[in-house]
């Protein structure tokens, strides 16, 4: 599958077609991006210094307000979309221009980060002229800034007239609000009014973009055994116990489900003993058990990554069959929760990659290739992949995302903004 996928990626780039260079208008766009670049970096520092951990609703809304004012300054109509209080999520910022010219675009970012209010990592600090430590600066406030300043350059050149562009900044990408049919309803509705979605998650390298992303879902196995004195373990009256049964299940997953291209599954937390208490809100638990007592309970929670719904469903069926074949005196159940769908490498996505590649070559920035989807996580763009052609990974470069060592590469922001501005300009003029 991987070999075929990357062959498609290569074929999507028509090497003989790169004869167009920048037009006079595009050169003016580039000059405007250059003029605004210091302002863009200052804006990034401002929004990074506002904590917007997913559960910090006030902070997410505050960052949203800063962006909302900026979009309104370039004549976008904006709205804040509240989520129901019981979802414990801040909501989303949408900004829009209306028109009928060219391709209708949906530009996707997110306002929240993984760094909550109690995180010691809170401030933007330059390491040198090129690199800054920045909580959420790479994932993904830098990408949000690229969207804003690409559009700002086009606005200042009066190039957004009669174009439909929807900017969707979600407030809960790092921990998606449930149910999904509410938290992602407005994003999907925006996609249904669009032709193309561009995602500004972290760039995986200056010369890569994302045409496919794996989906993500959760799974949980619960096992019951017969509580008894350990002297009777393996006997006909006592059986194997819950921990042996859970061990059999996980080992069988490893032997029988593992191996398919782009399919991975990971047991993230495992509890087993006489009594087990698991707190899903804290992702932690307590266990009581003794070495001379056969375990009566075991619980494991994990994640599943897949490149298509077919692959996901096939893996789930195999897991169900394994869970049903129990050791003596034990029983087991498995349940699944959906989180992110997969974004497959469609022909339309590959055509967008070819367009981006041409833009990059015309800018003198080099060839852009499709990135290995097996090395990318899930993202909001996946929710709209069934409705529009998609391209992702257009955001800032950096390192250490989701860690206290997260950095953003300040030197690449200008060139990546130029690339996006020209890409958007060409798409809305197709």
N, C-alpha and C positions, 0 to 999 in steps of 0.2 A: 504493500500500500504506500509506504513512504517513498519508494523509488518512483512509482507512478505519479505521486503528488508533486515531487520536485521536478519531474520531467514536465508536468503541466505548468509549473511555475516558470520554468525556463522558456517553454514555448509561448508563454503569454507575453514575452517581451520581443516585439518584432524589431530585430537589430537593424534592419534596412530602412526603418522609417524615421530615424533621428536626423532629419534635415532642418526642422524648424528651430529657429533661435528665438531669443526674447524679442518681442515687439517693442515699439516705443512705449506703449502703455505699460507693458510688463516691466520695463526698465524703471518707469516712474514708481511702480509698486515697490520694486526692490529698494529704490532710494528712500521711499517713505518708511519701510521697515527698518532700514539702517538708521534713519533719523530718530525713530522712536525706541530704539533698542535699549538705551540706558533707562528710559522710563519704564520699559517692560520689566527689566531686572528689578528696579525699585518697587514696582507693583507686586512682583513675586515675593519680595522680602516682606512687604506689608501683609499679604494674605497668609504667608507661612507663619508669621508671628501671631496670628489669631488661631488659638487651638480649635480644631474642628474634628476631634475624635467622633466617630459615628454616634456614640451615646451622649455626646455633648450637644444637645439640640440647639441651645442658645448660641454656641460657637459656630455650628454649621450655618445657622441663619445669619450670623454676623458676617461670615465670609461671603455668603450668598448676597447680602446687601451691598457689599463692596463691589462685587461683580455686577450686580443689578444696576447700580448707578453708572458703572462704566459702559454697559451695553446701552443704557438709555442715552448716554452722551453721544453715541454713534447712531442714534435714531432707531434702535431696536425697541419693540414693544415687549415688556417683560411682565412676568407674573410669578408669584411664589405659590407653589402647590402644597398645601398642608396635607399631612397624613393623619389618620385617626389616632387619637391620643393613646389608645391601647396598643398601638404598634411601637410606641417608644422610638419614633424616628422623626427627624426634623422636617422633612419634606424636600422639595426639589425646586430649582430655579430654571424656568424656561424663558428664552428671549427669542424674538422672531421678527423677520421682515416678510412681507407678503408680496407676491408677484407671480408671473407666469413665464419668465424668461429662463431658457435653458433648463438644466437639471435642477430638481428640487432637492436641497441638501439638508441632512440632519447631522449636526456636529455634536459629539457626545463626550462629556467629561464628568467628573464627580468632585464634590466639595469636601467630602469627609476624608479622614485619614485613619490609620490604625492607632495613632497616638492619642490616648484619652487624656483627660485633665490631670490624672495622677502620674502621667509619664514624666520622667526627669528630662526628656528630650523635647524642648519646647521652642527654641529660638533659631532663627536664621543666622549663621555665623560663617563669614568668608574664611576659607583656609588660605586661599591666594586669589589672584585675579581670575582664575579659571574655575575653581571649585568652591562650593559652599556646603557646609552641613545644614540640612534643612528638613525638619520633620514634615513629610508629605510634599516636599518640594519637587521630588522626582515622581512620586506616585500620589496624587497627580496634579497638584496645583500648577506645576510648570506646563503641563499640557493644556490646562485651562487658559493660562496666560498666552500660549501660542495661538489658541483659537481667537481670543480677544484681540490680540495685536495683529493677526493676519486680517481679521475683519476691519479693524481700525484703519489699516493701510488702504484697504479697498474703499472704505467709506471716505477717507480723506481725498481720494482720487475720483470720488463721485461715480463709483463703479458697481454699487449695490442696487441701483434703481431697477425696479420690476423683477427682482430675484426673490425666490422663496428660500429662506435659510432659517432653520430652526436650531437654536442652541439649547441642548438639554444637559443641565448639570444636576445629577442626582445627589441626594444627601445621605445615601446609605449603601454605596457600592461595596464598601469593605465588610459590611455585615447587613445583608439585604433584609429589609423589612418583610415580614410575613403577615398576610398571604401575598404571594407574588402577583396575583391578579389585581391587587390594589396598588402595591408599591411600584409595579412596572406598567400599569395601565396607560398612563399618560405618555410614557416613552414609546410604547407600541402604537398608540394612536398617532403620535407624531410620525412614526415610520410609515404608517399607512397613508400619510399625506405626502410622502417623500419618494424620491427615486434612488437616492444614494445615502449611506451612512458612513461618516468618517469618525473613527474613534481615536482619542488622543491619550490613551494609556501610554505608559512608559515605553520609550523607544528601546528596542533590543540591540541597537547599533545604528550608526549613522546611515548605513547603506542597506538596511533591512526594513521591511514592513510586514504586517500580519494579514494574511489572506484566509487563515483558518485558526480557530481556537477550540480547544477541547471544552466540553461541557463538564459540569460538576454536579454531583448529587451525593446525598448521605445515605448511610445504611447502619442498621443496628441489629445485633443478634442478642437474643436473651435465651439463656439455657437454664433448665431446672433439673436437678438431680435429687436423689433420695438421701436425706440427712441421716447419718448413721455413724457408729463407731468405725474408725478406720481399719480395724481388724477384719471387717467384713467386705472391704472394697474388692471389687471384681467378682464377688460371689453372686449367685443367682438371685438372692434376696436383696442385695444392696446395689449391685451394678457398678458403673464406672464413676459416677459423680459428675457434677456440673463442670469442673475445671478440665477434667480429661475430655469431656465432650466438646467443650469450647476449643481445646487444643486441636482435637481432630478436625473440627470445622475450619479453623484458620489454616491448618497445614494443608487441608484439601483445597481451600481457596488458592493457596500458593502453588500447589502442584497442578491443579486442573483448570483454573480460570486464568492464571497468569500467562503471558507470552504473546497475546495478540497485539499487533502494532497500534500504538497510541492509547491502549487500554492500561490504566493503572488503578490500583485500589489499595488503600492504606488503613489499617486499624490504628486509630489515633489514641484511644484510651481503653483499658481493659481492667475490669474489676471482677473478683471472684472470691467466694468464701461462704460462710454460713449465712451471713446477712450482708446485703449490699444496699447502699443508698447513693444514688447518683443525682446531682444537681445540674440540670441542663443549662441553667442561666449562668452558672459559674464554670461549667465544664470541669467539674471536680466531683469527688465522691469519697465515701467512707466505707470501710470493709471490716467485718469482724469474722475471724475464723481461727481454727486451731489445727495443728498438724495431725492430731488424732481424731479429727472429725471429717467425714466425707462432705465435700462442699455441696450445698444444695442450690446455689445461685451463681451465675456468671453473666456479665454484660460486657459487650464490646461495641464501640461506636467508631465508624470509619467514614472515609470518603471514597468516591469513585469518579474517575476522569475518563472521558470517552470522546471520540471524534464524530459520532453520529448517534441518532436515536436508536438505530438498528443495533449498533455495537453495545449501547447501554442496555437495551432490553435483552440482548443475548447473554450478556454477562449476568444480569439479574436472574435469568432463568437458571443458569448453571449454579449460581449461589443458592437459589431456592432448593434445587435438587440435592445439593450437598447437605444443607441444613436439615432436610427431611429424613435423612438416613442415620438415625440416632444410635448411639451406643446403648447397651442395656440399662434400663431403669432411668433413662434421661429423655427429655423432650426439648425441642428448640424451635424458636420462631425467628424470622427475619423480617424487617420492615425497611422501607425506602422512603426518602424524602427528596423531592426535586429542588434544585437550586438554580443552576445556570444551564440552559440548553447549549448544544454545540453549534459552532459556526463552521460549516463545511467549506472546502475550497472550490467554490462554484466558478463557472465560466465568467460570470459578471465580476466577481471579486478579482479574478486574474486579469481581466481587462482593466480594472481600476489600478492594479499594480503596474500594468504596462503604461498607463497614463502618468502615474506618479514617476515612474522611471524616466519617461521622456522629459518631464518637468525638471527632474534632478540633473539630467544630462545637459539640458539647455541652460541651466544655471551654472554648469561647470562643477557640479557637486558629486559626480560619479554615478555609477549604476546602482539601482535599488532592487534587491532580490527579496523573494518571499522567505519568511522566517519559519523554522521548524515548529509546527504547532504542538509537537510533543514537549516543547520546552516553554510553553506559555500557559499561564493560568486562565481562569475564566474571567469574563468582563461583561459590562452592560451591553456592549455591541452585540453579544450573542442573542439577546432577547429580541433583536429586530432582524436577525439574519434570514428569517423566513419571509420577510416582506420586501427587503431592499438589497441591492448589492452593497457590500461592506469592505472597508479597509481599516485596519487598526494599527496601533503601535506608532502613531504619528506624533507622540508627545516628546517631552524632554529626555535627554540622556542623563545618566547618573549611575550610582551604584548603591548597594546596601538597602534597597527599598524594604520597608517593614521592619527595619532594625534601627537601633540607636546610632548606627553609623551611616544612615542614609545621606547621600550627597546628590547634588544637582550640578551638572556641567554647564556653567554660565556661558562659556564660549560657543556652545552649539545652538543656543536659543535663537540668535539672529538668523543663522542659515536655515534652521528648521522652520522658522516663521516665514521666511521668504518662500521656502518650498511649499508650505501650506497655502500661502496667499496666492501664489501663481496657480496651484492646483485648483483652488476654489474658483479663481477667476476663469480658468478655462472650462471648468465644469458648468458654471452658470451661463456660459456663452456657447455651449454645445447646441 
